[in-house]
Amino acid sequence: MTFRHAAALALVGWYLMLPPLSQTVRFEVDYKAPLNSWQIMRAFDKAEACEDYRNHELETLRRFTVQENGQQAEMVGTYSTIPDLNWAVVAQRSLDKAREDAGVTELNAQALKFVLVVTFAALILGYLFAVGISTPIRALAASTRAISRGDFRQRTPVQGAAEISELAETFNSMAGNIEEFVEQLKQAAAENHDLFLGSIRMLAAAIDEKDPYTRGHSGRVAKYAVIVGQQLGLPAPELDKIRISALLHDVGKIGVDDQVLKKPGKLTPEEFGLMKQHPLKGANIMRPVAQLKEMIPGIELHHEHVDGGGYPHGLSGDAIPMMARIIAVVDTLDAMTTNRPYQSGMDLEFAMNKILTLAGTKFDPAVVDALDQTVRAGKIRLTAVLVEV
């Protein structure tokens, strides 16, 4: 229906019968009908009643439905009376069209666009705000993980909101205190380690002093053992254990009678049996010290042979720890190249030839080969009874 139809006029008949004043005026219009066939509505009463309607403000806006293609179509209609002429103006329009005429559809579209724009802007602002908060928090978390790995020099950038910046500053202060404390602990640990090694060296020196012929023996064995271990590619922590074990390998001689220990001649079988007890005695002496638990195999087993002919347990092959196999070879080297009550010191080349012949029976061939390479490379040199390493 066009706007011209919506503005249609209808002539109101004279002296038509009206409903009582208490009733609502109703109308029905077929909006598809031609303009000249609009229903004429009754609007006024006769005589006195007509005057009452003229002075009474009627409800002139109505919503109603009509049938269209078997479906209900919602309509809106209105009329306006002209009392002086006994006329009325009647108009109707579908509700959807009326909304379009009033701009409701366009207003809804604009409102939807506005809501979408505001929502998108809110999402962008929310994202930027979240990034502003999460970035310093992620940096703080990364610093925390670094400190948990032991990197106490790690610091987090101070940025973001006041609360986050304060948290970062507090974290950095805490990290600084932890780093300082850890450095103090490291220094104390280093001092304790040095004190520990110093005590072991003093104990080894005290053992060597029991026999003037073995003075410096434990220190030389420890140096040789570390050199051979390096040649074999052992890691630093293992080399440190070998050094300590080699320093203490003869600690069990404290329990051996001096008459046997210092006897200038060859030992009798009984005396040699007493001497053979020193590895077990040394292990028993050191076993209560928890810090020396990993060094005990070198003390207890350095007289074992790879062919099983050694003592105190008769172990063979890989059953003998590498620590003990290394100490066994270098202990023999130092004993052969220094003066003893039962022999004069041999030169290094002669001693090495003797040791080479014992590879595979008394000594581990790999350890003997490593010792031979260090000697040939000049890493071990003898001057009288002193060893330069």
Summary of the structure (lengths in Angstrom):
residues: 389
radius of gyration: 55.7
end to end distance: 114.9
largest distance: 164.2
contacts: 1073
relative contact order: 0.06
helix: 58%
strand: 10%
